[in-house]
């Protein structure tokens, strides 16, 4: 029997992901209850399936900590997000946070938790579960709906946007070349950092990582065995906040603390195999995002940008 894959060229995963991102989708928060615990996550994979019976679907990544709970749950609720719910999308798309803290919610008719103040909502009974590569496809039969018209929140090219194009990405007004903002180093650095990192940080929920967790994993991939103080300086975090992040990551099996043989009071940090596996695809995506941001510049301009920033950091670090 002939191999059905014969002659097929392998797709580049980064290009595939970037091209998928050109298709704008709505953004939803999906919730469920399993084992007495509520779970929730942001999803943009929602789609209608059938009118009779009324079926909808969405997919959950197998790498998600909530995957098993959603797959095992008897019901789920899909909350469509409005343009004013950007913060809620980020919260439920970020791993390691108490997503329901301060949010009023109660079981709906299906038993899945409903978030107060959100609509439209589909309350669904689990109807079918299908394997979908690195995701599981969950199909639900709609039992009840909460109806409301709204200005939807969209996801496009790695960014959360409004449907009205002028407000999709608010731009700063043009400034004269001799203006303070265009010549003040601190502002230029902050603005450049926002432009480069904001879009990518919004995608970290795809790998169930928060921004602090991403920084920790990326730093430890470069330098193994950092102390907490060294990592705090490298990851741009205050030590008390970093300690809480490390506690959570250690519980999740992403890193280990080890006492050094010469000084038991000195603890160093090391990635586990799970931590390395979690960060590897994110590193590739980060480099692809960087290439996309810098593609408008020549090779010489890209080298100049990086050289100047590296020089500034190196000299400032030596003076401290």
N, C-alpha and C positions, 0 to 999 in steps of 0.2 A: 504494500500500500504506500502510495506516495506521501511524503511528508508535507503537510499542509502549510508548514512554515517555510518551505523551500523557496528561495528567491526573494524572501521578504527582508528588506533592509531594517536593521535595528534602529529604533527611534532613540534620539538623544533625550534622556529624561528631563534635562533642564529646558531644552527647547519645547518639549511637549508641555511642560508645566506652564511656561511663559505664554504659549499659544492658548492654552485653556484659559489663562487669566484674561485674555482679550474678550471673553464672553461674559458680559455682566450678569450677575445673579443676585437674587434677593438674599437677605441675611436673616437667619432665624435662630432662636434659642430653643433647643429641644430638652425636655425634662422627663424624668421617669423616677419611679421608686422601686428599689429592690433590696430585699433583706432589711427592711426598716430604715433604709437610708435614701435620701434624695440625691439624684445626680442631675447634672445639667451641662450642656456645652453649646458653643456657637457652631452653626453649620450653614454652609451655602450650597449643599448638595440636594436640597429639597426639590421634589418634582411631583407633578400629578401623574397618575397611572391609569385610573379607570373611573368612569362615572357610575357604572352599575356592575358590581357594587362600588361605592365611593372609596377609592384606594389612592394613597399617596406613598411616597418613599423618600428616604434619605439614607446616607451611608456614614458609618462611623469607622475611623481608622483603627486597625488592630493594635497599633502602638499606643492608643489612648488608654489612660488608666481607667476610664469609664466604660471601655468597650464591653467587657464581660457583663457589667450590670445592665447596660442597654440591651444587649442581646438576650439576656435572661428575663428581662422585664416583660410583664404581660401587656403593658400599655405604655404609651408615650404621648406627650403633648408638644405640638409645634407652635411656637409663638413667633409670628412675623414681627420684625423690628422696624420701627419708623426711623426717619432721619435724625430724630432727637435722641435715639437710643445708642449712639456710638459707644458711650462708656460701658453700657451693659454688654454690648458685643465684645468689647475688649476684656471685660471681667470674666465672662463665661468662656472666652477663648484662651484664657491664661491658666495654665496648670499651677497647682500648689497654692491656690487661694481659696478662702471660704466663699464660694461663689454666691451662696444664699444669705450671707450675713447682711442684716438690715433690710432684706427684701421680703415683703409680705407675700406669703404663698399659702395655698391650701389645696387639698386633693380635689380634683374635678370629678366629673361623672365616671371617667375611666379609671380613676385612682391615681393617675399621674398628677404631680403638683402643677398648679396654675399660678403664674406670677401675676400679682395684682397690677392693674393698670395697663396691661398689654392686650392688644388685639390687632389683627385677627388671630384667632387660635383654632387649631384643629386638635380635638381630643381623639386619640386613635387606640384601637385594640390591635395588638400585634397580630398580623395576618400571615406573614411569611418572612423567612430569613434566608438570604442567599449569599454564597461566597462571592467576593468581588475583588480578587487580587489582594492588595494590602488593606482592603476595607471589607466590611460586612454590610450588605444592602438590607435595610430593614423596611418592610412594606407594612403599612398600617391601614386598617379599615376605619374610616372616620365615623365616630359615633355621635359627636356633637361639635358644633361650631360656635365660636364667639365672633360676631361680625362687626367690622368697622372699616371705613375707608381711611387711608392715611397716606402720608408722603413716605415711601419706603426707603429704607437704608439699602444701598447696593454695595457689592464687592466687585471691583474691576481693577486689573493690573496690580494686584496686591494691595489695593487701597480701599478703605471704606469711603463711600461717596453718597451724595444726594442724587436724586434723579434729575434735578434741574442743573444743567451743565454749568451755568455761571457760578453756582454755589458748590460745585463738586470739589473744587480745589481752590480755596481762597488764596489769592496772590497778593503780595505786598505791593504797594504803589511804587511806580518808578521813582528813583531818586537821582539827583544830580551826582556827577562823578566826584565832586568835591564835598559831598555831604558827609556828616559825621558818621552815619551808619555804614557807608561804603568805604570808610577809611579807618574805622576803629576795629582793631584786631579781635578783641573779645567778642564783639557782635558778629563779625565775619565767621569766626570759628564756630560760634553757637549756631548760627544760621546754616552753615555748611553741614554741621553734624546733624541737625534736624532733617535737612533735605535728604542726606544720604541714609540715615538710620531709620527714620520714621516709617517709611514704607516697608522695610524689611522686618522691623519689630512687630508690625501688625500681622505678619505672617507666622510668627513664632508659635502661635496656637496650633498651627498645623502639625507641629511636632510635640505638642503639649509641654511647651517650655515658656517660662516667664523671661523677661529681659534679664533680671539678675542671674537666673539659672543659666541662660545662654552665655553670659559673660564668664561665669565660673567655668563652665565646660570648655569654652574656647581658650581660656587662659591656661587651664590644666593640660590641654592638648599640646600647648607650646612648651610649658615648663612643668615637669613632674616634681612633686615633693615640695611645693611651696608651703610656707607657714601661713597662718591666717592673716597676719599683718602684711606679709608680702602680697598675698592674693588680694587683700583689700585695696592696696595701692594700685595693683595691676588691673583690677576689675572695676575701679572707680566707685567703691562703696565704703561707707563707714563701717568700722569693725562690728559694732553691735548688730546692725542690720544684716551684715554678711553672716554672722554666726547663726541667725535664725534661718537664713537661706540654706546654709550648710547642714543644719540639723534636719531640715526637710529633705534635702537631697540625699543625705545619708540614710534616712528612713526609706527612701524610694530606691535605694541600692545603686545610686549613680556614682557615689564616691565613698572613700574610706578615710578616716583619720588614723594616723599611725604615730606612735611614740618613737622618737629616734633612740638608737641604742646608746649613744653617748650622753644624752640628756633626756630623761623620761618626761620632763616638763615641757619639752619642745615637741609640738605635734605638727606633723606634715600631712598634706592633703594629696590623695591619689585617686585617679579615676578607676572605676571598676570596668569590667568588660561591658557591662550594661551601659555605663556612662559613655564609653567610647562609641558603642554602637548607636546610641541616641544622638550623639553630636556629629557623627561623620556626615550624614546627609545634609545637616544644617550648614556645615562648613562649605560643602559644595554649592548649596543654594546661595550662601553669602557671597562667595566668589562670583557666581553667575550674576547676582544682583549688582555687585561692584562693577563688573564688566559692562553691564547695561547702563549704569550711571555714567561711566567714563568713556563710553563709546563715541561721544561727541567730541572728544579731545584727541589730539595727535599723540603718538607714542612719546614724543619729547615733552608735551604738556603734561601727560600723565606722570611721567618720571619727575618733572619739576614739582608738581603738586605734592607728591609723596615725599620727595627729598626735603622740601621746605618744612613740611610738618614734622618729619622725623628729626630734622636738625633742631627745630624749636624744642621738641620734647626732650631730646637728648641733652641739650645744653641746659635747659631748665632743671632737669633731673639731677645733673651733676652739681648745680649750684645749691640744691636743697640740702 
